Amino acid sequence: LDINRLEAGQPIINLSTIEPHTIVQDTLMAVSPIAKNKNQSISAEIIEGLPSITVDVEMVRRVLINLAENAVKFTPPEGTIKIGAHPEGDWVVMWVEDSGPGIPLDKRLSIFDKFIRLHEQDIPAGFGFGLAYCRLAIEGHGGKIWVEDAPGSGSRFLFTLPIYKENE
């Protein structure tokens, strides 16, 4: 339903102000048990004094959890996953980094489309909606989402969200 509403261009109306570290901590609590089952290390990297953001909290929480669950899915046992945020101009950049196999350069745009999946051996199947939802939700907030190489190896999924402005 959310994908259909976002694709139809309906505005996000359940906006509230929240500190990014709250969403990151919620994500850690949701995903840590899955990572622990794979003997993976999962941690947060958030700077002190990060500004609040104005978002649909549940929608952004689902985006971050989806990205973190994908990181767990594609990271081998004993791998690492990091979730973080930092300010950049009028935006907060949030990210999920893993030590998995990475995303081929030619797939980095198409993986955000519906029904697109990277077919890897020994990886549980999905329907290809998760990253499409993430893209639509972030763009619905006026932000951007993209993927790049993580330092060392793996992938780093990043997205931007607007910083709360008191007079708006």
QUIJO-V841515 format. One record per helix or strand of 2 or more residues. SS is the DSSP state (@ for helix, = for strand). FROM is the first residue (numbers start at 1). TO is the last residue. Records with the same first field share a line. If there is no record, write none. Layout:
BEGIN
SS: FROM-TO / FROM-TO
END
This chain:
BEGIN
@: 2-7 / 20-37 / 57-74 / 105-107 / 110-112 / 130-140
=: 16-19 / 41-46 / 52-55 / 80-88 / 91-98 / 145-149 / 155-163
END
